[in-house]
Amino acid sequence: MHDGYKIRKAEIGDSFEIAKVHVDCWRTTYKGIVPDEKLDGMSYEKSDLKWKAIFTDSPHPFCSFLVAEKNGKIIGFCSGGKIRKLSKRTEGYEGEIKAIYILKEHQKKGLGKKIIALYEEIFRQNKIFSYIIWVLKDNESKNFYKKLGGKLITTKTYEIGGKRLKGLCFGFKISNGEGQ
């Protein structure tokens, strides 16, 4: 990539840096959306344990992580794999991008679009040609998913920090490379 950005496959040794990006992104993205107590209760250490567990104990045979770096420092990541929960609402979708976070100061530079494109290639290699992404309704990132061509397919309610928040599910279809 340009401007010192590089995207690569993540390794378990990246978990603490991924945790830092995760916590920092939640604190900037969800300020005023998610209760402050929830954001204040997050820590790099707790998040690191969660990400290490995801790396080592993934229940799915296909789970992959990409990290974005600038000058050798992790500034974003994306994780996904097979859809977590099959339901009527997401019928016809095989994969799921479970998390995509980029530090605020590195957003709107084409990095998210590049990570998604690379992740779609991972899906293709695993014979997955459709996927979903969940996003909170009040998260501005929903506009990013719309611009990428995501179609709103369903909604659900989350409870985060004692507050009920609406989630939106965007569905994406990708080419199988055979003119689909």
C-alpha positions in Angstrom: 0.0 0.0 0.0 1.0 3.7 -0.1 1.7 6.2 2.6 3.6 3.7 4.8 0.5 1.4 5.1 0.9 -2.4 4.9 -1.7 -5.1 5.4 -0.7 -8.6 6.4 -2.0 -11.8 8.0 -2.1 -11.4 11.8 -0.3 -13.7 14.2 -1.1 -14.5 17.8 1.8 -12.3 18.9 -0.2 -9.3 17.5 -3.0 -9.9 20.0 -2.0 -7.1 22.4 -1.7 -4.5 19.6 -5.0 -5.7 18.2 -6.5 -5.3 21.7 -5.2 -1.7 21.9 -6.8 -0.9 18.5 -10.0 -2.6 19.6 -10.3 -0.6 22.9 -9.2 2.7 21.4 -11.7 2.4 18.5 -14.6 1.5 20.9 -13.7 4.6 23.0 -13.7 6.9 20.0 -16.4 5.3 17.9 -19.0 4.5 20.6 -18.6 7.6 22.8 -22.1 9.0 23.3 -23.6 5.7 21.9 -22.5 3.1 24.4 -22.7 4.0 28.2 -19.5 5.6 29.5 -19.2 2.9 32.2 -18.9 0.2 29.5 -16.2 2.1 27.7 -14.3 3.0 30.9 -14.4 -0.6 32.0 -12.5 -1.8 28.9 -8.8 -2.5 29.2 -6.0 -3.5 26.9 -5.3 -6.5 29.2 -8.9 -7.8 29.2 -9.2 -7.3 25.4 -5.8 -9.0 24.9 -7.1 -12.1 26.7 -10.2 -12.1 24.5 -8.3 -11.8 21.3 -5.7 -14.5 22.3 -8.6 -16.9 23.0 -10.2 -16.1 19.6 -6.8 -16.8 17.9 -6.3 -20.1 19.7 -9.9 -21.4 20.4 -11.8 -20.5 17.3 -14.8 -22.9 17.0 -14.7 -22.6 13.2 -12.2 -24.4 10.9 -11.9 -21.1 9.0 -11.2 -18.0 10.9 -8.8 -15.4 9.7 -7.3 -12.1 10.8 -5.6 -9.2 8.9 -3.8 -6.3 10.5 -3.0 -2.9 9.0 0.2 -1.3 9.9 1.7 2.1 9.4 5.5 2.2 9.8 5.4 -1.1 11.6 2.7 -0.2 14.2 -0.7 -1.9 14.1 -3.4 0.7 13.4 -6.3 -1.5 12.3 -7.5 -5.1 12.0 -10.2 -7.2 10.5 -11.4 -10.7 11.5 -13.9 -13.0 10.1 -14.8 -16.4 8.9 -17.9 -18.6 8.5 -21.1 -17.0 9.7 -21.4 -17.3 13.5 -25.1 -18.0 13.7 -27.3 -19.3 11.0 -30.8 -17.9 11.0 -33.7 -17.2 8.7 -32.7 -13.5 8.7 -29.3 -14.1 7.3 -30.2 -17.1 5.1 -28.1 -17.2 1.9 -25.0 -15.7 3.5 -22.0 -18.0 4.3 -19.4 -15.7 5.8 -19.1 -12.9 8.3 -16.7 -10.1 8.9 -16.9 -10.1 12.7 -14.7 -7.1 13.4 -13.1 -4.3 11.4 -11.5 -1.5 13.3 -9.2 1.3 12.1 -7.9 4.0 14.5 -9.8 7.3 13.8 -6.7 9.1 12.5 -6.2 6.5 9.8 -9.8 6.4 8.6 -11.1 7.8 5.3 -7.8 7.1 3.5 -8.9 4.0 1.6 -7.5 1.6 4.1 -10.9 0.1 5.1 -11.8 -0.5 1.5 -8.5 -2.2 0.9 -8.8 -4.5 3.9 -12.4 -5.5 2.9 -11.1 -6.3 -0.7 -8.3 -8.4 0.7 -10.7 -10.1 3.1 -13.1 -10.9 0.1 -10.1 -12.6 -1.5 -9.8 -14.8 1.6 -13.5 -15.6 1.4 -13.1 -16.6 -2.3 -10.1 -18.9 -1.4 -12.4 -20.6 1.1 -15.3 -20.9 -1.3 -17.4 -18.3 0.5 -19.2 -15.9 -1.9 -21.5 -14.0 0.4 -21.0 -12.4 3.8 -22.5 -10.2 6.4 -21.3 -7.4 8.7 -23.2 -6.2 11.8 -22.9 -2.5 12.8 -24.7 -0.4 15.4 -27.3 1.8 13.8 -25.8 4.9 15.5 -22.2 4.1 14.2 -21.2 6.3 11.3 -19.5 3.3 9.7 -22.9 2.1 8.5 -22.4 4.7 5.6 -19.1 3.0 4.7 -20.8 -0.4 4.3 -23.5 1.2 2.2 -20.9 2.8 -0.1 -19.2 -0.6 -0.5 -22.5 -2.0 -1.8 -23.8 -3.6 1.4 -27.6 -4.3 1.4 -29.4 -3.9 4.6 -30.9 -7.4 5.3 -32.0 -7.4 8.9 -31.8 -5.8 12.3 -31.5 -6.9 15.9 -31.3 -5.3 19.3 -28.1 -5.6 21.4 -27.8 -4.8 25.1 -24.5 -3.2 25.8 -23.7 -1.8 29.3 -27.4 -2.0 30.2 -28.5 0.1 27.2 -30.6 -1.3 24.3 -29.0 -0.5 20.9 -30.2 -1.3 17.4 -27.9 -3.3 15.2 -28.0 -3.4 11.4 -26.9 -6.3 9.3 -25.5 -5.6 5.8 -25.2 -8.4 3.3 -22.6 -8.6 0.5 -22.3 -10.9 -2.5 -18.9 -11.3 -4.1 -17.8 -12.8 -7.4 -16.6 -16.3 -7.5 -14.2 -15.3 -10.3 -16.2 -17.1 -12.9 -18.3 -14.2 -14.1 -20.9 -14.7 -11.3 
